[in-house]
Amino acid sequence: PASMEARFRVDVRVQTEVLKIDRARKVVSVRSEATGEEYDEPYDKLLISTGASPVRPPFPGADLPEVFTLRNMEDCDRIHDYVALKRPERALVVGGGFIGVEMAENLVHSGIRVSLAEMADQILAPLDYEMACILHRHMRKKGVDLKLGTSLQAVERGEDGLICRLGDGTAETFDMVLLAIGVRADNGLAREAGLE
């Protein structure tokens, strides 16, 4: 924060959360996580840059503790700790984008048997299908069970792990599930302020 202030004249307030936007008064209500203090901060113009949250579809079992998303370092630490402590043998990665493919690779390197479910007929949608097929072969060669053209419909706790019901009608058991199916704009503040 000090270097941002010195170099760009930007007042950076870490451990601070904006609670509400009052457009009529042109102030934001703020809380300092460090002190617990709440105060109003006036503005002339307001730029809302609150980022995004990982998509967690409302299917049964999405909130089980062994179902992870990956968006920030806290998520990464939670996954790392789970792998280190619980030693899962089987993981289902849902989503064949960059994060899903990266996670599949890292889980394989951790000695975990990985399945990757992707709704499309290929991973990494920005690639041409022919290029994606090269990656399909490579991932299968590394032991990843690619389940293309299918999705995750539900997760329930079973005797031997998480029973995952897939869109193709099959059900398989895994020790952990990682949802890597995209992000959604974190626009709650803007919505509450009545912005379109």
C-alpha positions in Angstrom: 0.0 0.0 0.0 2.8 2.5 0.8 4.5 2.1 -2.5 1.1 2.5 -4.4 0.6 5.7 -2.4 4.1 7.0 -3.1 4.2 6.1 -6.8 0.6 6.6 -8.0 -1.1 8.6 -5.2 -3.5 5.7 -4.6 -4.8 5.1 -1.1 -4.9 1.3 -0.8 -6.8 -0.1 2.2 -6.1 -3.7 2.8 -8.3 -5.9 5.1 -11.1 -3.5 4.3 -14.6 -4.5 3.0 -17.1 -2.3 1.2 -20.5 -3.2 2.8 -22.9 -1.0 0.9 -23.1 1.7 -1.8 -25.3 4.7 -1.2 -25.7 6.3 -4.6 -27.9 9.2 -3.4 -25.3 10.4 -0.9 -22.3 9.2 -3.0 -20.7 7.3 -0.2 -19.7 3.7 0.4 -20.0 2.1 3.8 -16.8 0.4 4.8 -15.6 -1.9 7.5 -11.9 -2.4 8.5 -11.3 -6.1 9.2 -8.3 -5.2 11.3 -10.1 -2.8 13.7 -13.8 -3.6 13.2 -14.4 0.1 12.6 -17.2 1.0 10.2 -17.3 4.3 8.4 -18.6 6.1 5.3 -16.2 7.0 2.5 -17.4 9.6 0.0 -16.7 9.4 -3.7 -17.0 11.5 -6.8 -16.9 8.6 -9.2 -17.0 4.9 -8.3 -15.4 2.0 -10.1 -16.7 -1.4 -8.9 -14.1 -4.1 -9.5 -15.2 -6.9 -7.2 -14.0 -9.8 -9.3 -15.8 -13.1 -9.7 -16.8 -16.1 -7.8 -16.5 -19.7 -8.9 -19.7 -21.3 -10.3 -21.1 -23.9 -7.9 -24.3 -25.3 -9.6 -27.2 -26.0 -7.2 -27.1 -29.8 -7.7 -27.5 -32.1 -4.7 -24.3 -32.5 -2.8 -22.5 -29.4 -4.2 -22.0 -28.2 -0.7 -20.3 -31.3 0.7 -16.8 -30.5 2.2 -15.1 -32.8 -0.3 -16.4 -30.8 -3.2 -14.0 -28.0 -3.9 -13.8 -24.9 -6.2 -10.6 -23.1 -7.0 -10.5 -19.3 -7.3 -7.9 -18.0 -4.8 -5.1 -19.0 -2.6 -7.4 -20.0 0.3 -9.1 -22.5 -2.1 -5.7 -23.7 -3.2 -4.5 -24.1 0.4 -7.7 -26.0 1.3 -7.3 -28.4 -1.6 -3.6 -28.9 -0.8 -4.3 -29.6 2.9 -7.1 -32.1 2.0 -4.8 -34.0 -0.4 -1.9 -34.0 2.2 -4.1 -35.0 5.2 -6.7 -37.3 3.6 -4.6 -38.9 0.9 -7.5 -39.3 -1.6 -7.0 -42.0 -4.2 -9.7 -40.9 -6.7 -10.7 -37.4 -7.9 -13.2 -36.1 -10.3 -12.4 -32.8 -12.0 -15.5 -31.2 -13.5 -14.7 -28.8 -16.3 -12.1 -29.0 -19.1 -11.0 -25.4 -19.2 -7.5 -24.2 -18.2 -8.1 -24.5 -14.5 -9.6 -28.0 -14.8 -6.8 -29.3 -17.0 -4.2 -27.8 -14.7 -5.8 -29.3 -11.6 -6.1 -32.7 -13.3 -2.3 -32.5 -14.1 -1.4 -31.6 -10.5 -3.6 -34.2 -9.0 -2.1 -36.9 -11.2 1.4 -35.7 -10.1 0.2 -36.2 -6.6 -0.5 -39.9 -7.3 -4.3 -39.6 -7.5 -6.4 -41.4 -10.2 -8.2 -38.6 -12.0 -11.3 -38.5 -14.1 -12.2 -35.3 -15.9 -15.8 -34.6 -16.9 -16.5 -32.0 -19.6 -19.9 -31.2 -21.1 -18.4 -30.3 -24.5 -16.9 -32.9 -26.9 -13.4 -31.5 -26.2 -11.3 -29.9 -23.5 -10.0 -26.3 -23.8 -12.8 -24.8 -25.9 -10.6 -22.1 -27.5 -8.6 -24.7 -29.3 -9.6 -26.2 -32.6 -11.0 -29.7 -32.2 -8.0 -31.3 -33.9 -5.6 -29.6 -31.5 -7.7 -30.6 -28.5 -7.6 -34.3 -29.7 -3.8 -34.2 -29.3 -4.3 -33.1 -25.7 -7.0 -35.8 -25.2 -4.5 -38.5 -26.3 -1.8 -37.0 -24.0 -4.0 -36.8 -21.0 -5.3 -40.4 -21.5 -1.6 -41.5 -21.8 -1.0 -39.9 -18.4 -3.8 -41.9 -16.9 -6.6 -39.3 -16.9 -10.1 -40.8 -17.6 -11.7 -38.2 -19.9 -15.4 -38.2 -19.8 -16.3 -35.9 -22.7 -19.9 -34.9 -23.5 -21.1 -35.4 -19.9 -21.7 -33.3 -16.8 -22.0 -33.8 -13.0 -25.6 -34.1 -11.9 -25.4 -34.9 -8.2 -23.1 -35.9 -5.4 -24.0 -38.0 -2.4 -22.1 -39.5 0.4 -21.6 -43.3 0.1 -19.9 -45.9 2.2 -16.7 -45.7 0.2 -16.6 -42.0 -0.8 -18.7 -39.6 -2.9 -21.1 -41.2 -5.3 -21.1 -38.9 -8.4 -24.0 -39.2 -10.8 -23.1 -38.1 -14.2 -25.2 -36.8 -17.1 -24.6 -39.9 -19.1 -26.5 -41.9 -16.6 -23.5 -43.5 -14.9 -22.4 -43.2 -11.3 -18.9 -43.5 -9.9 -17.3 -43.1 -6.5 -14.5 -40.6 -5.8 -12.8 -39.3 -2.7 -12.9 -35.6 -3.9 -14.5 -33.5 -6.5 -13.1 -30.3 -8.0 -15.6 -27.9 -9.8 -13.7 -25.9 -12.4 -16.7 -24.8 -14.6 -16.1 -21.1 -14.7 -16.8 -18.0 -12.8 -19.7 -15.6 -12.3 -19.4 -11.8 -11.8 -19.4 -11.0 -8.1 -22.0 -8.2 -8.6 -23.9 -8.3 -5.3 -22.9 -4.8 -4.2 -23.9 -3.3 -7.6 -27.2 -5.2 -7.6 -28.0 -4.0 -4.0 -27.3 -0.4 -5.1 -29.8 -0.8 -7.9 -27.4 -0.6 -10.8 -28.4 -2.3 -14.0 
